[in-house]
Amino acid sequence: MIIKVRVLPCSTKNEIVTRIGSVLRVQLVTKEVDSEETNKVLKKVVAEFFGIKEKNVYIRKGQKGKEKTIELEGKSEEDFRQILDCIP
């Protein structure tokens, strides 16, 4: 499944905070959006939220920007959609 993510850096904790349409808003403790550290933390947060392994989270576009396109594997499309629907 492909999802869009907007990274909100300089937060007090790492978490998925909301969804606007099909875009997830993810707060991260890291200071910069264009670092490898930010991408690693983002992959970890997304993997934990969706209940998959980090190796099943791929950043396909936006490695150096706030807006990222992420591909998820490891569950069915329907399972991912049910999890997404839980986000306010």
N, C-alpha and C positions, 0 to 999 in steps of 0.2 A: 504494500500500500504506500502511496505517496502522500506526504503531508507537508504543509507549509508551516514554518516556525518563525516567530519574531523574538529575538533575544533581547532581554532587558538586563543589561549589565549593572554592576555596582549595587547589587541587592544584598540583603542581610542573610538570605538563605537561598538554596537551589530548589526551585519548585515550578511546576506548571500552574499558572495562576488563573488563566481564563482562556476562552476561545471566542474569537470574533469571526463569525462565519466559519470558514474552514481553516483559519489561521490560529495556531496555538501560540499563546504568549507565555514565554518561559523566563523566569527571573533566575539570574546566575550571580554568584558571588564574584566572579572574575571581573577585572576592570576593563578589558578590551574585548571587542567582538571579533576581531580579526586574528586572534592568536590560536595556536594549536591547543593550548590549555582550555580555552573556551569551548572549542569543538569537542574535546574529550569529555569535559564536564557535561556538556549538552547531551552527548550520546549516552552517558551514564544515566542522567536524569530521565531521558525519554525511555531508555531500556527498562529502568525500574518501574516507571509508570505503566508501561504496556505489558510488563511481565515477560520480557524477552531478554536474550543475551545481548551484550554490547556489540558483539560481532555481527548481529543482525540489524544494526542501525547504520545506514550509509548516508553521509551528507553528499548529495548529488550536485547541488548548486549553492553558491553563497558562502563558501568557506571563509571568506574575509569580510562578510557583511552581516548586518542585523537580520536581514531576511534570508532564510535558508530553506532549501527544499530537501526533505529527508525521505528516504525509502526505508520502509520497515518490512522485515521478513520474520518468519517463525510462527505465525498464526494465520488463520484465515482472514480474508477481507472482512467478513461479517463480525468476527471477534474483535478486530481493530475498531470497527464502526461502533460496536456496543460500548467499548471503552471510551471512545471519543464522545459519545452521547452523554456520558457521565460528567463531562466537564461543563460547568455553568457558562 
